[in-house]
Amino acid sequence: MSSNNEYRYEVKIPMQKGQFIHFENSLKSLGLYPKRVYQDRVVHSIYLDNAKFTSYLDNVSGASNRIKVRVRYYDNDTKNLRLEYKTKTNKTSSKSVFDIENKENLDLSDPKNIKKLLSQIEIPKEILSLYPVLEVEYKRSYFTLAKDIRMTIDRDIKYKKLYPLKSGYFTSSPVYSVVEFKYPTNMQSQFKKLLYNLPFRIFRHSKYVVGMDTACVF
């Protein structure tokens, strides 16, 4: 198990193409030149929920305490997975990460396979009863803006319904890109000073919620 249980802020700015084109120049106008810290990767996330879609509904309502559970892998490496258990408390988030080996290259859209894979690790029992409900795929770029302030840019976002009936195709996101800033709770004042004059609105944005709505699960 690898884990990052410290609470942090995650600030998201969903953008349409025209906005994204001007984003880099907007940062430069503030004297900010993002430093690339990792090569781009394609992120695949399989979101898990129960038959009542409790996690989805909690996220839609903005419940002060809510969770998201997903199985994630990068590029085409479907044999090395991560279970990510993400907890949101008011405006801060923490995440626990568990490494999982998928030696048999099991289909991650099958609930039986998910349960088999999760049985490798010690997790709360209620997670074992969850279903794979949505697959999300996107390209992610990784940057730092300043010490302890990270930025990611997600593009080419698309969604596929997995439950109750699996879709045969992906649906593109209505959002062109999502820029996200992540920083520890003790860096909030520094972050606000850094990006105070950034001419973009911050929105509460969940790929899980947008994906569920876009893929027409209900």
TORKOL-4160 file (C-alpha; in steps of 0.2 Angstrom, whole numbers, padded with zeros to 4 digits, m for minus):
218
<pt num="1" X="0000" Y="0000" Z="0000"/>
<pt num="2" X="0006" Y="0018" Z="m0004"/>
<pt num="3" X="m0004" Y="0031" Z="0004"/>
<pt num="4" X="m0007" Y="0050" Z="0004"/>
<pt num="5" X="m0018" Y="0053" Z="0019"/>
<pt num="6" X="m0014" Y="0071" Z="0022"/>
<pt num="7" X="m0028" Y="0083" Z="0018"/>
<pt num="8" X="m0026" Y="0095" Z="0004"/>
<pt num="9" X="m0035" Y="0108" Z="m0007"/>
<pt num="10" X="m0040" Y="0103" Z="m0025"/>
<pt num="11" X="m0045" Y="0118" Z="m0035"/>
<pt num="12" X="m0052" Y="0115" Z="m0053"/>
<pt num="13" X="m0055" Y="0126" Z="m0068"/>
<pt num="14" X="m0065" Y="0117" Z="m0082"/>
<pt num="15" X="m0062" Y="0126" Z="m0098"/>
<pt num="16" X="m0069" Y="0126" Z="m0116"/>
<pt num="17" X="m0056" Y="0126" Z="m0130"/>
<pt num="18" X="m0056" Y="0145" Z="m0132"/>
<pt num="19" X="m0053" Y="0148" Z="m0114"/>
<pt num="20" X="m0039" Y="0135" Z="m0114"/>
<pt num="21" X="m0030" Y="0143" Z="m0128"/>
<pt num="22" X="m0028" Y="0159" Z="m0118"/>
<pt num="23" X="m0024" Y="0150" Z="m0102"/>
<pt num="24" X="m0005" Y="0149" Z="m0104"/>
<pt num="25" X="m0003" Y="0167" Z="m0108"/>
<pt num="26" X="m0014" Y="0171" Z="m0093"/>
<pt num="27" X="m0001" Y="0162" Z="m0082"/>
<pt num="28" X="0013" Y="0171" Z="m0090"/>
<pt num="29" X="0005" Y="0188" Z="m0087"/>
<pt num="30" X="0005" Y="0184" Z="m0068"/>
<pt num="31" X="0024" Y="0179" Z="m0069"/>
<pt num="32" X="0020" Y="0160" Z="m0068"/>
<pt num="33" X="0029" Y="0148" Z="m0079"/>
<pt num="34" X="0024" Y="0130" Z="m0075"/>
<pt num="35" X="0038" Y="0117" Z="m0074"/>
<pt num="36" X="0034" Y="0100" Z="m0082"/>
<pt num="37" X="0038" Y="0087" Z="m0069"/>
<pt num="38" X="0032" Y="0071" Z="m0077"/>
<pt num="39" X="0029" Y="0064" Z="m0094"/>
<pt num="40" X="0011" Y="0065" Z="m0101"/>
<pt num="41" X="0001" Y="0049" Z="m0097"/>
<pt num="42" X="m0016" Y="0042" Z="m0102"/>
<pt num="43" X="m0026" Y="0040" Z="m0086"/>
<pt num="44" X="m0040" Y="0026" Z="m0085"/>
<pt num="45" X="m0052" Y="0026" Z="m0070"/>
<pt num="46" X="m0065" Y="0014" Z="m0066"/>
<pt num="47" X="m0077" Y="0022" Z="m0053"/>
<pt num="48" X="m0086" Y="0010" Z="m0041"/>
<pt num="49" X="m0103" Y="0013" Z="m0033"/>
<pt num="50" X="m0117" Y="0004" Z="m0026"/>
<pt num="51" X="m0134" Y="0000" Z="m0034"/>
<pt num="52" X="m0142" Y="0016" Z="m0027"/>
<pt num="53" X="m0127" Y="0027" Z="m0033"/>
<pt num="54" X="m0124" Y="0034" Z="m0016"/>
<pt num="55" X="m0107" Y="0041" Z="m0020"/>
<pt num="56" X="m0114" Y="0049" Z="m0036"/>
<pt num="57" X="m0129" Y="0057" Z="m0027"/>
<pt num="58" X="m0118" Y="0063" Z="m0012"/>
<pt num="59" X="m0106" Y="0072" Z="m0025"/>
<pt num="60" X="m0121" Y="0079" Z="m0034"/>
<pt num="61" X="m0128" Y="0086" Z="m0018"/>
<pt num="62" X="m0111" Y="0093" Z="m0012"/>
<pt num="63" X="m0113" Y="0083" Z="0004"/>
<pt num="64" X="m0099" Y="0089" Z="0016"/>
<pt num="65" X="m0093" Y="0072" Z="0019"/>
<pt num="66" X="m0092" Y="0061" Z="0004"/>
<pt num="67" X="m0081" Y="0047" Z="m0004"/>
<pt num="68" X="m0076" Y="0042" Z="m0021"/>
<pt num="69" X="m0069" Y="0025" Z="m0025"/>
<pt num="70" X="m0060" Y="0020" Z="m0041"/>
<pt num="71" X="m0048" Y="0008" Z="m0049"/>
<pt num="72" X="m0035" Y="0017" Z="m0059"/>
<pt num="73" X="m0021" Y="0012" Z="m0071"/>
<pt num="74" X="m0010" Y="0022" Z="m0083"/>
<pt num="75" X="m0007" Y="0021" Z="m0102"/>
<pt num="76" X="m0010" Y="0002" Z="m0107"/>
<pt num="77" X="m0003" Y="m0005" Z="m0091"/>
<pt num="78" X="m0019" Y="m0015" Z="m0086"/>
<pt num="79" X="m0008" Y="m0027" Z="m0075"/>
<pt num="80" X="m0003" Y="m0014" Z="m0062"/>
<pt num="81" X="m0018" Y="m0006" Z="m0054"/>
<pt num="82" X="m0022" Y="0006" Z="m0040"/>
<pt num="83" X="m0037" Y="0007" Z="m0029"/>
<pt num="84" X="m0040" Y="0025" Z="m0024"/>
<pt num="85" X="m0051" Y="0029" Z="m0009"/>
<pt num="86" X="m0054" Y="0047" Z="m0009"/>
<pt num="87" X="m0062" Y="0056" Z="0005"/>
<pt num="88" X="m0069" Y="0074" Z="0004"/>
<pt num="89" X="m0072" Y="0084" Z="0020"/>
<pt num="90" X="m0080" Y="0101" Z="0017"/>
<pt num="91" X="m0067" Y="0109" Z="0004"/>
<pt num="92" X="m0052" Y="0097" Z="0008"/>
<pt num="93" X="m0048" Y="0080" Z="0001"/>
<pt num="94" X="m0037" Y="0065" Z="0006"/>
<pt num="95" X="m0033" Y="0050" Z="m0003"/>
<pt num="96" X="m0028" Y="0032" Z="0002"/>
<pt num="97" X="m0020" Y="0022" Z="m0012"/>
<pt num="98" X="m0018" Y="0003" Z="m0013"/>
<pt num="99" X="m0007" Y="m0006" Z="m0026"/>
<pt num="100" X="m0016" Y="m0021" Z="m0035"/>
<pt num="101" X="m0008" Y="m0034" Z="m0047"/>
<pt num="102" X="m0019" Y="m0039" Z="m0061"/>
<pt num="103" X="m0008" Y="m0054" Z="m0067"/>
<pt num="104" X="m0022" Y="m0062" Z="m0077"/>
<pt num="105" X="m0027" Y="m0046" Z="m0085"/>
<pt num="106" X="m0045" Y="m0047" Z="m0080"/>
<pt num="107" X="m0058" Y="m0037" Z="m0088"/>
<pt num="108" X="m0061" Y="m0022" Z="m0076"/>
<pt num="109" X="m0079" Y="m0019" Z="m0081"/>
<pt num="110" X="m0084" Y="m0036" Z="m0074"/>
<pt num="111" X="m0090" Y="m0034" Z="m0055"/>
<pt num="112" X="m0084" Y="m0052" Z="m0051"/>
<pt num="113" X="m0067" Y="m0047" Z="m0057"/>
<pt num="114" X="m0066" Y="m0031" Z="m0047"/>
<pt num="115" X="m0071" Y="m0041" Z="m0032"/>
<pt num="116" X="m0058" Y="m0054" Z="m0035"/>
<pt num="117" X="m0045" Y="m0040" Z="m0037"/>
<pt num="118" X="m0050" Y="m0031" Z="m0022"/>
<pt num="119" X="m0049" Y="m0046" Z="m0011"/>
<pt num="120" X="m0030" Y="m0045" Z="m0013"/>
<pt num="121" X="m0029" Y="m0030" Z="m0001"/>
<pt num="122" X="m0036" Y="m0026" Z="0016"/>
<pt num="123" X="m0050" Y="m0013" Z="0013"/>
<pt num="124" X="m0066" Y="m0009" Z="0022"/>
<pt num="125" X="m0079" Y="m0023" Z="0018"/>
<pt num="126" X="m0092" Y="m0011" Z="0010"/>
<pt num="127" X="m0080" Y="m0008" Z="m0004"/>
<pt num="128" X="m0080" Y="m0026" Z="m0009"/>
<pt num="129" X="m0099" Y="m0024" Z="m0012"/>
<pt num="130" X="m0097" Y="m0010" Z="m0025"/>
<pt num="131" X="m0099" Y="m0011" Z="m0044"/>
<pt num="132" X="m0089" Y="m0004" Z="m0058"/>
<pt num="133" X="m0101" Y="0009" Z="m0065"/>
<pt num="134" X="m0091" Y="0021" Z="m0075"/>
<pt num="135" X="m0075" Y="0021" Z="m0085"/>
<pt num="136" X="m0066" Y="0038" Z="m0088"/>
<pt num="137" X="m0051" Y="0040" Z="m0099"/>
<pt num="138" X="m0041" Y="0056" Z="m0102"/>
<pt num="139" X="m0023" Y="0063" Z="m0106"/>
<pt num="140" X="m0015" Y="0071" Z="m0091"/>
<pt num="141" X="0000" Y="0083" Z="m0090"/>
<pt num="142" X="0009" Y="0087" Z="m0074"/>
<pt num="143" X="0017" Y="0103" Z="m0068"/>
<pt num="144" X="0023" Y="0113" Z="m0053"/>
<pt num="145" X="0019" Y="0131" Z="m0051"/>
<pt num="146" X="0029" Y="0134" Z="m0035"/>
<pt num="147" X="0035" Y="0124" Z="m0020"/>
<pt num="148" X="0021" Y="0112" Z="m0015"/>
<pt num="149" X="0009" Y="0119" Z="m0027"/>
<pt num="150" X="0005" Y="0107" Z="m0042"/>
<pt num="151" X="m0005" Y="0109" Z="m0057"/>
<pt num="152" X="m0012" Y="0095" Z="m0069"/>
<pt num="153" X="m0020" Y="0098" Z="m0086"/>
<pt num="154" X="m0033" Y="0085" Z="m0092"/>
<pt num="155" X="m0038" Y="0084" Z="m0110"/>
<pt num="156" X="m0047" Y="0072" Z="m0122"/>
<pt num="157" X="m0059" Y="0067" Z="m0108"/>
<pt num="158" X="m0071" Y="0053" Z="m0112"/>
<pt num="159" X="m0083" Y="0042" Z="m0103"/>
<pt num="160" X="m0091" Y="0025" Z="m0104"/>
<pt num="161" X="m0106" Y="0018" Z="m0095"/>
<pt num="162" X="m0103" Y="0001" Z="m0086"/>
<pt num="163" X="m0118" Y="m0001" Z="m0075"/>
<pt num="164" X="m0132" Y="m0007" Z="m0075"/>
<pt num="165" X="m0129" Y="m0011" Z="m0094"/>
<pt num="166" X="m0112" Y="m0008" Z="m0102"/>
<pt num="167" X="m0110" Y="0004" Z="m0116"/>
<pt num="168" X="m0100" Y="m0001" Z="m0132"/>
<pt num="169" X="m0093" Y="0016" Z="m0134"/>
<pt num="170" X="m0085" Y="0031" Z="m0126"/>
<pt num="171" X="m0094" Y="0048" Z="m0125"/>
<pt num="172" X="m0084" Y="0064" Z="m0126"/>
<pt num="173" X="m0084" Y="0076" Z="m0111"/>
<pt num="174" X="m0094" Y="0092" Z="m0114"/>
<pt num="175" X="m0078" Y="0101" Z="m0106"/>
<pt num="176" X="m0063" Y="0103" Z="m0117"/>
<pt num="177" X="m0050" Y="0102" Z="m0102"/>
<pt num="178" X="m0049" Y="0103" Z="m0084"/>
<pt num="179" X="m0035" Y="0112" Z="m0075"/>
<pt num="180" X="m0032" Y="0107" Z="m0057"/>
<pt num="181" X="m0021" Y="0115" Z="m0043"/>
<pt num="182" X="m0017" Y="0104" Z="m0028"/>
<pt num="183" X="m0008" Y="0111" Z="m0013"/>
<pt num="184" X="m0007" Y="0107" Z="0006"/>
<pt num="185" X="m0020" Y="0116" Z="0018"/>
<pt num="186" X="m0006" Y="0126" Z="0025"/>
<pt num="187" X="m0002" Y="0134" Z="0008"/>
<pt num="188" X="m0019" Y="0142" Z="0005"/>
<pt num="189" X="m0014" Y="0160" Z="0008"/>
<pt num="190" X="0001" Y="0157" Z="m0004"/>
<pt num="191" X="m0010" Y="0149" Z="m0017"/>
<pt num="192" X="m0022" Y="0164" Z="m0017"/>
<pt num="193" X="m0008" Y="0177" Z="m0018"/>
<pt num="194" X="m0001" Y="0167" Z="m0033"/>
<pt num="195" X="m0017" Y="0166" Z="m0043"/>
<pt num="196" X="m0027" Y="0180" Z="m0037"/>
<pt num="197" X="m0028" Y="0189" Z="m0054"/>
<pt num="198" X="m0031" Y="0173" Z="m0064"/>
<pt num="199" X="m0045" Y="0178" Z="m0076"/>
<pt num="200" X="m0054" Y="0161" Z="m0075"/>
<pt num="201" X="m0068" Y="0155" Z="m0063"/>
<pt num="202" X="m0066" Y="0141" Z="m0051"/>
<pt num="203" X="m0080" Y="0128" Z="m0052"/>
<pt num="204" X="m0084" Y="0112" Z="m0042"/>
<pt num="205" X="m0081" Y="0099" Z="m0055"/>
<pt num="206" X="m0081" Y="0080" Z="m0053"/>
<pt num="207" X="m0077" Y="0069" Z="m0068"/>
<pt num="208" X="m0087" Y="0055" Z="m0060"/>
<pt num="209" X="m0103" Y="0066" Z="m0059"/>
<pt num="210" X="m0100" Y="0074" Z="m0076"/>
<pt num="211" X="m0097" Y="0057" Z="m0083"/>
<pt num="212" X="m0112" Y="0049" Z="m0076"/>
<pt num="213" X="m0123" Y="0063" Z="m0083"/>
<pt num="214" X="m0114" Y="0063" Z="m0100"/>
<pt num="215" X="m0115" Y="0044" Z="m0102"/>
<pt num="216" X="m0133" Y="0044" Z="m0097"/>
<pt num="217" X="m0132" Y="0030" Z="m0084"/>
<pt num="218" X="m0149" Y="0034" Z="m0077"/>
